[in-house]
Amino acid sequence: MLNGFFNLLRRQSLRRGPRRILGGVCHGISRSLGCDPGLVRLIVMVAMLLPFIGWLTYLVAWLLIPWRDESIVLERLIDSGRGRRRN
């Protein structure tokens, strides 16, 4: 069930960027939108000042936006959890 969801995420053009400061999310968004990474980082920093919303949004993006090698953090976490239960 989740494989279809993760494959859908991989089909999107959004990828985390290699020039990252924290998790590569802002650079990946800026590349997808064709704008300056500094501008996206500034917008995210302002959003972080909003209680709960900014941090939650960044965390969800960090978990779901694929890396350039198409790996997804949430998928790796789920797979590693399944591997521990089998042992």
C-alpha positions in Angstrom: 0.0 0.0 0.0 2.7 2.5 0.9 4.9 1.5 -2.0 2.4 3.2 -4.4 2.5 6.3 -2.3 6.3 6.4 -2.2 6.4 5.8 -6.0 4.0 8.7 -6.5 6.4 10.9 -4.6 9.3 9.7 -6.7 7.5 10.6 -9.9 7.3 14.3 -8.8 10.2 16.5 -10.0 10.9 17.8 -6.5 14.2 16.5 -5.1 16.3 17.5 -2.1 19.3 19.6 -3.3 22.9 18.7 -2.8 23.7 22.2 -1.5 22.0 21.8 1.8 22.2 23.6 5.1 20.0 21.3 7.2 18.0 18.7 5.3 18.2 20.0 1.7 14.4 20.7 1.7 14.7 24.5 0.9 17.3 24.0 -1.9 15.1 21.2 -3.4 12.0 23.5 -3.3 14.0 26.4 -4.8 15.3 24.2 -7.7 11.7 23.0 -8.4 10.3 26.5 -8.4 13.3 28.1 -10.2 14.0 30.7 -7.6 16.9 31.6 -5.2 17.5 29.1 -2.4 18.1 32.1 0.0 14.6 33.4 -0.6 13.1 30.0 0.1 15.2 29.7 3.3 14.1 33.1 4.4 10.4 32.2 3.9 10.9 29.0 5.8 12.6 30.8 8.6 9.7 33.2 8.9 7.3 30.3 8.9 9.3 28.7 11.7 8.3 31.7 13.8 4.6 30.6 13.6 3.8 28.2 16.4 3.8 24.6 15.3 2.9 25.2 11.6 6.4 26.0 10.3 8.2 23.2 12.1 5.5 20.6 11.3 5.6 21.6 7.6 9.4 21.3 7.5 9.3 17.9 9.3 6.7 16.5 6.9 8.7 17.8 3.9 11.9 16.4 5.3 10.3 13.0 5.7 8.6 12.9 2.3 10.8 14.7 -0.3 13.0 12.2 -2.0 16.8 12.6 -2.1 18.5 12.8 -5.5 19.0 9.0 -5.4 15.2 8.7 -4.9 15.4 7.4 -1.4 12.8 8.7 1.0 13.5 9.1 4.8 10.0 7.9 5.9 10.3 4.8 3.7 13.7 3.9 5.1 12.4 4.4 8.7 9.4 2.1 8.0 11.6 -0.5 6.4 14.1 -0.4 9.2 11.2 -0.8 11.7 9.9 -3.8 9.9 13.4 -5.4 9.8 13.7 -5.1 13.6 10.4 -6.8 14.2 11.4 -9.8 12.0 14.6 -10.5 14.0 
